[in-house]
Amino acid sequence: MEHYKLIIIGAGLSGLSAGLRHARTGESTLIVEQHSIAGGLNSYYTRKGLLLETGLHAITNYATKAQRSAPLTRLLRQLKIKHHEFEIYPHKFSEIAFPDTKLKFSNDFELFISEIAKQFPKQIDNFKNLVTAINDFDAFTPSKYISARTILSTYITDPLLIEMLLCPIQFYGGYQENDLDWAQFTIMFEALFKEGFFRCSGGIKWLLERLLSGYANQGGEIKFKSKVAKILKNKNKVLGIRLENGTEITCDAIISTAGTPNTLEFLEENNQDEIIATSGRLAYVESLFIYDYNTKFSTEAAITFFNNSNHFNYASPKTLVDYNSGVICFPGNFKNYTPERGQLRITHLANYTNWKVLDKQSYKTQKDTLAKQSLKAIPIPPPSHKAFFQDSFTPTTVERYTGKKNGSIYGSPIKNRLGLTNYDNCFIAGTDQGYLGIVGAMLSGLTIVNQQLL
Ligand SMILES: Cc1cc2nc3c(=O)[nH]c(=O)nc-3n(C[C@H](O)[C@H](O)[C@H](O)COP(=O)(O)OP(=O)(O)OC[C@H]3O[C@@H](n4cnc5c(N)ncnc54)[C@H](O)[C@@H]3O)c2cc1C
């Protein structure tokens, strides 16, 4: 029987970075992935000769090489990826667009401060005090849940500004309806507004290939099309995994990046209440449009977080899709970044159950409607030409390709910061540890290896 020091379940960004870090120690490492390629939530595919990304809008936590203690720089250093290998394209600016008010922000935080001073002159001192509170808070020491809304309202007295600050943060990491943990808010505020957005040349495919080749060069092994059905255990220790095809592989430790409820199922911890409580609730739809080279777009914003009323309702909609708010991404609006073709991505909140119950024909019809409705819903004029290719994903697409319960991108509403389980040598990493996004997922994989295995 094969035996490894460490088995990692999942070749998403957290699994790959955990694998790369562990393989560097020289100990045997195996990643098992159910899908035929790596990336999980953030991967790629080809259609009609076009290389398409499953999700990437922007990578957060922008930092230059000189910013040595920034999360991105520390991450790259630990993964032994040189900063210059990344050809980095920062966004020119992005914006939060509510009906009568817009706030621009870029990777220069001063722009955001000046926009708030312009749009909310009476709130600027309050906002600066909020920023001081965020700077002073240690989000990485596990603490009790504190409502971000409650803290925000102790600093900011204009409800519209509170809604506008929450909108991008919830869209890019909200695993809970209409509020989030203050610790999570501070991490996201730093990642989005203070550090900011970028894309890299080669997109997600380049990053995944770089992680995979680094991992292979350190002797790490990976098995694709290998779905874990069960974690083998004895008393308070895990012993290995059983794949769906019956193959058993033993190990000294396991890191699961498949999510808390899935991991509980692998462990046959049949506590249905806990499985339901840790299953994500919030799901999304996204449509991708590809345009000819000569298409003109009506905004220079790389990403627009929009909401068509002054109250932002970040909740699972009763209908299939909530078109009242969303995220618009133009990858071509990153500085000096020229994707092969014009691209537009539009994202909205969606209801998993309503999509799940559709029969095949209705599902197809609703997917076609989705793309059309999305183009009508966005608060900017549509592109000058018609898209020559379009595709959409729904919560059931996410569920099918990544195993995420309820198609929920941001996973469990109960995060497991330390990544510990009831078994001494079995750990949770990735989305359900509470580190979100591409950089967050990679930091999570690294942290679990550093803190629990080395
Ligand atoms: C549409 C979309 C757009 C996004 N845009 C951005 C963005 O612009 N910027 C950003 O920073 N973040 C973005 N994200 C979020 C980001 O992609 C995720 O936070 C991150 O990729 C999560 O990585 P992970 O490794 O924790 O989880 P996952 O990517 O879910 O990886 C888990 C892996 O485990 C595998 N797995 C599950 N069950 C099993 C099993 N039984 N056996 C074997 N393998 C299994 C899955 O197939 C998957 O590969 C986006 C996500 C989506 C879906």
The ligand as a Tripos MOL2 file, in Angstrom:
@<TRIPOS>MOLECULE
LIG
   53    58     1     0     0
SMALL
NO_CHARGES

@<TRIPOS>ATOM
      1 C1        -16.5040   32.7610   -9.9040 C.3       1 LIG1
      2 C2        -15.4730   33.0270   -8.8770 C.ar      1 LIG1
      3 C3        -14.7450   34.1890   -8.9490 C.ar      1 LIG1
      4 C4        -13.7410   34.4280   -8.0300 C.ar      1 LIG1
      5 N1        -12.9960   35.5310   -8.1770 N.ar      1 LIG1
      6 C5        -11.9850   35.7580   -7.3310 C.ar      1 LIG1
      7 C6        -11.1370   36.8470   -7.5510 C.ar      1 LIG1
      8 O1        -11.2710   37.5870   -8.5210 O.2       1 LIG1
      9 N2        -10.1350   37.0830   -6.6680 N.ar      1 LIG1
     10 C7         -9.9340   36.2740   -5.5870 C.ar      1 LIG1
     11 O2         -8.9990   36.5150   -4.8170 O.2       1 LIG1
     12 N3        -10.7460   35.2120   -5.3540 N.ar      1 LIG1
     13 C8        -11.7560   34.9390   -6.1970 C.ar      1 LIG1
     14 N4        -12.5710   33.8660   -5.9920 N.ar      1 LIG1
     15 C9        -12.4040   33.0870   -4.7520 C.3       1 LIG1
     16 C10       -11.2240   32.1460   -4.8420 C.3       1 LIG1
     17 O3        -11.2660   31.4760   -6.0670 O.3       1 LIG1
     18 C11       -11.3140   31.1300   -3.7080 C.3       1 LIG1
     19 O4        -11.3950   31.8210   -2.4640 O.3       1 LIG1
     20 C12       -10.1180   30.2070   -3.6410 C.3       1 LIG1
     21 O5         -9.7960   29.7440   -4.9210 O.3       1 LIG1
     22 C13       -10.4480   29.0490   -2.7070 C.3       1 LIG1
     23 O6         -9.4400   28.0910   -2.7550 O.3       1 LIG1
     24 P1         -9.5100   26.7900   -1.8520 P.3       1 LIG1
     25 O7         -8.2860   26.0130   -2.1530 O.co2     1 LIG1
     26 O8         -9.7720   27.1470   -0.4450 O.co2     1 LIG1
     27 O9        -10.8300   26.0060   -2.2970 O.3       1 LIG1
     28 P2        -11.2250   25.2910   -3.6930 P.3       1 LIG1
     29 O10       -10.7830   26.0970   -4.8300 O.co2     1 LIG1
     30 O11       -12.6800   24.9730   -3.5540 O.co2     1 LIG1
     31 O12       -10.3960   23.9420   -3.6660 O.3       1 LIG1
     32 C14       -10.8750   22.7540   -3.0900 C.3       1 LIG1
     33 C15       -10.5130   21.6040   -4.0070 C.3       1 LIG1
     34 O13       -10.9120   20.3970   -3.3800 O.3       1 LIG1
     35 C16       -11.3830   19.5140   -4.3940 C.3       1 LIG1
     36 N5        -12.2500   18.5140   -3.7810 N.ar      1 LIG1
     37 C17       -13.4630   18.6870   -3.1990 C.ar      1 LIG1
     38 N6        -13.9540   17.5070   -2.7850 N.ar      1 LIG1
     39 C18       -13.0300   16.5640   -3.0920 C.ar      1 LIG1
     40 C19       -12.9640   15.1430   -2.9110 C.ar      1 LIG1
     41 N7        -13.9540   14.4430   -2.3400 N.pl3     1 LIG1
     42 N8        -11.8580   14.5040   -3.3560 N.ar      1 LIG1
     43 C20       -10.8330   15.1800   -3.9560 C.ar      1 LIG1
     44 N9        -10.8580   16.5130   -4.1680 N.ar      1 LIG1
     45 C21       -11.9400   17.1900   -3.7300 C.ar      1 LIG1
     46 C22       -12.1480   20.4380   -5.3420 C.3       1 LIG1
     47 O14       -12.3440   19.8410   -6.5960 O.3       1 LIG1
     48 C23       -11.2170   21.6470   -5.3640 C.3       1 LIG1
     49 O15       -10.2770   21.5620   -6.3910 O.3       1 LIG1
     50 C24       -13.5420   33.5400   -6.9410 C.ar      1 LIG1
     51 C25       -14.2950   32.3690   -6.8550 C.ar      1 LIG1
     52 C26       -15.2340   32.1030   -7.8330 C.ar      1 LIG1
     53 C27       -15.9800   30.8180   -7.7930 C.3       1 LIG1
@<TRIPOS>BOND
     1     1     2 1
     2     2     3 ar
     3     2    52 ar
     4     3     4 ar
     5     4     5 ar
     6     4    50 ar
     7     5     6 ar
     8     6     7 ar
     9     6    13 1
    10     7     8 2
    11     7     9 ar
    12     9    10 ar
    13    10    11 2
    14    10    12 ar
    15    12    13 ar
    16    13    14 ar
    17    14    15 1
    18    14    50 ar
    19    15    16 1
    20    16    17 1
    21    16    18 1
    22    18    19 1
    23    18    20 1
    24    20    21 1
    25    20    22 1
    26    22    23 1
    27    23    24 1
    28    24    25 2
    29    24    26 1
    30    24    27 1
    31    27    28 1
    32    28    29 2
    33    28    30 1
    34    28    31 1
    35    31    32 1
    36    32    33 1
    37    33    34 1
    38    33    48 1
    39    34    35 1
    40    35    36 1
    41    35    46 1
    42    36    37 ar
    43    36    45 ar
    44    37    38 ar
    45    38    39 ar
    46    39    40 ar
    47    39    45 ar
    48    40    41 1
    49    40    42 ar
    50    42    43 ar
    51    43    44 ar
    52    44    45 ar
    53    46    47 1
    54    46    48 1
    55    48    49 1
    56    50    51 ar
    57    51    52 ar
    58    52    53 1
@<TRIPOS>SUBSTRUCTURE
     1 LIG1         1 GROUP 0 **** ****
